[in-house]
Amino acid sequence: MMLMKSFNLLNFFFNHIYLLLLVIIGGIGNGFVIIIFGQRALRSTIASNMSVYPFLFYMAISDTIYLFILFCLWLSNYVNILHRPYICELTLYLTYVCNFINAYYTVSFTAQRLLAVVKPFRVSHVLSWYRSRCVALFIILIACLIYSYLPFLVGIVDGCCYSLEHLRWINKLMDIIDCIIVFLIPYLMIITMNTIILISLKRMKQTQHIFLFQSSSQLNKMREIMRRNASCKMTKLLLTVSTSYLIICGPYACTHTWRLLYGQKEMPNKLLRQLEYYFHLIYHISFAMNFYIYIAFGSKFRRELKRLLIKCKVNFYHCFCHKNFYKHDESTNPNISSNFEQFQLMYQNSPYPTSTTGGLAFAYKCKYSKALYI
């Protein structure tokens, strides 16, 4: 009896509190990631570190779509939203697509960092923002095509969104294939590449001392140190992202695969399904955590976020002050419009225009829009 009460409290927490908090916290973080990585200044920057940004940008969009589906799932506790024709098929389809994108974007930027560590001098000729964007869009296209079968296998069964009874065997077979594609293959690839990256990073520390000892030019030393430090910071950040993905997704991937293959033969199916349910809820964290990893381990990302917040604060302050200024002066001086135009003409004829607030704002913008490194 006590065990049932504990399960009921746990289910209430996950269904009514946990999902809503996850959607709010993850949605705010993904929104900032989309704004920062979606800046046009990144596209014109020539650096191998920038080539991972399309993956992080489109991953944030995919994660936001997944969180929106989770919000609909939370809302379905009070209003029937998901268990409707067409909405059922669409949300399940988008869920599978987002799972695929999340896994293979992690594989893609891990492979890029492996190339950057193993072949550091050739990476600038291979990696670019445009090529990474093409690969990211190609992964989206592949995901949409792979799961195009899903809307034909599911529907409303006894008032719930579930697989159709006469096609249920096909759905079980496709779920096993999906586990292999989305969990098993990416896991093996990420673990293998992360291991090679860690070994290569240790070797890079040794070769850096040899290079600094042999190099005669002080300028070459400084350039090499700056390039390697930037590459190492980016590599460590993405290693943290991929490792966090493995840790959070691992329990659900194991229990889900085990249930599909052996659940009805060797273990109590009810207990296994309960564990799978809780691990699946924990798996949702992988769609909301990246922003906070960038904040914790990316110093350049923190500076860019700070710059963005300061810019928004300044724009809001200027907008608010201008409105109050116009309202106050229009109520006290009916000739304010003509005086303001004369002031503008005087400003245009001034020999020192760069000392104004507008000139400072322009210089500030140019200073920070040249490059961005995490």
ABEGO torsion letter per residue (X at the ends): XAAAAAAAAAAAAAAAAAAAAAAAAAAAAAAAAAAAAABAAAAABBBAAAAAAAAAAAAAAAAAAAAAAAAAAAAAAABBAABBBGAAAAAAAAAAAAAAAAAAAAAAAAAAAAAAAABAAAAAAABBAAAAAAAAAAAAAAAAAAAAAAAAABEBBGGBBBBBAAAAAAAAAAAAAAAAAAAAAAAAAAAAAAAAAAAAAAAAAAAAAAAAAABABAAAAAAAAAAAAAAAAAAAAAAAAAAAAAAAAAAAAAAAAAAAAAAAAABBAAAAAAAAAAAAAAAAAAAAAAAAAAAAABAAAAAAAAAAAAAAAAAAAAAAAAAAAAAAAAAABAAAAAAAAAAAAAAAABABAAABAAAAAAAAAAAAAABBBX
